[in-house]
């Protein structure tokens, strides 16, 4: 299948909306908001462990509950934006995101922080689908749209660099909650400028917003992801099995309901488009293979190699640089070669880089780490930019919000599953370390807990315990990197076949 536009768009005129590039600058602020928030958490984790003293399971929930909630609500919020207006839902969501960031910053217990992260997920679910949908409606020319998506993706990548660096600076001078407050100035600029510059767009005949479908989507996603997480961490139990079956049943009910509704939240016929389905699957597998490793990398740099938070943030910069550069040229590369060649090559590059990280140990030098992160960034920049373009150009612009939400759902679901599965590999290996006599139970919960517990032990016991804990953590990290590499290489092969014949159009009308 070579067609990338549905029949409804064959008569769409190529128009140039005045001020579209200024409007894009507002949209990328929303992307920056989400990207910064996602990346600063990893740096703050050791400080959260020291202050709030969460268990290992609570620490994983702090890391992935945001993704659980946002994955469950993205389709619903994308569809809501199609109905009430993408500009409106973006500005309301951004305001709520800023306010809830304050609640996260001043959390006083692990339970409160988990709840605050969940609420932040509700607000975050409004942002990413709205930005991509507005890009789809702002840029009718495919080449301009490819460049706009590249800038959108590059900004997300830049946010992954700005987040750790700004977060590292704040962590060295203030308390851990300050990393959430950096969202506030971005949110203020976004709302004030967005009110004036962003055009409103919506589906002219959307139909009602179906609340049962919203609930089925939310319950289904949370149930399935929770079951995977708990099974990976603690094995199968009756509760885990029940949650998984309930979630799968809810998702089945969601799909059946969409097929019968005259105006569904998500048009399931989109998945008949092989390019659309292939791009979504590639995104999900890529993030699944990456996220668990990325979540623990900051802890490796700080708690194993002894880097300060700012230094750790700077150490992760090559990944963002590579993604920015690749994202800006990805559309041109896909037109010169092919969509499947660029996406598959990008995924394979990430897989090889992760395979290299299986040989890391406590003394691994930065040249190897930096080179691997650069390759990861380049591969991700090519892959994500092109798959986003394919997904957006596969649907009529009236359904851009729902299609964007599917893309972001794959991203967030992959992140949740990656942290759950690969993170549980790290945690499982870590908990099995054998410490000296007198090692407290808290040291087996997380590496941050071991560092905190070491402060109250005799010097010899403390040194022996930390040595064993750090070695176990690195062993778990290497094993997770190997699993991630296998997932990425499999995704590269799948993309090669699923994206066969897919191309990016050079004109908006055919």
Secondary structure, 3 states (H helix, E strand, C coil): CCCCCCHHHCCCCCCECCCHHHHHHHHHHHHHHHHHHHHHHHHHHHHHHHHHCCCHHHHHHHHHHHHHHHHHHHHHHHHHHHHHCHHHHHHHHHHHHHHHHHHHHCCCCHHHHHHHHHHHHHHHCCHHHHHHHHHHHHECCHHHHHHHHHHHHHHHHHHHHHHHHHHHHHHHHCCCCHHHHCHHHHHHHHHHHHHHHCCCCCCCCCCCCCHHHHHHHHHHHHHHHHHHHHHHHHCCCHHHHHHHHHHHHHHHHHHHHHHHCCCCCCCHHHHHCHHHHHHHHHHHHHHHHHHHHHHHHHHHHHHHCCCCHHHHHHHCHHHHHHHHHHHHHHHHHHHHCCHHHHHHHHHHHHHHHHHHHHHCCCCCCHHHHHHHHHHHHHHHHHHHHHHHHHHHHCCCHHHHHHHHHHHHHHHHHHHHHHHHHHHHHHHHHHHCCCCCCCCCHHHHCCHHHHHHHHCCCCHHHHHHHHHHHHHHHHHHHHHHHHHHHHHHHHHHHHHHHHCCCCCCCCCCCC
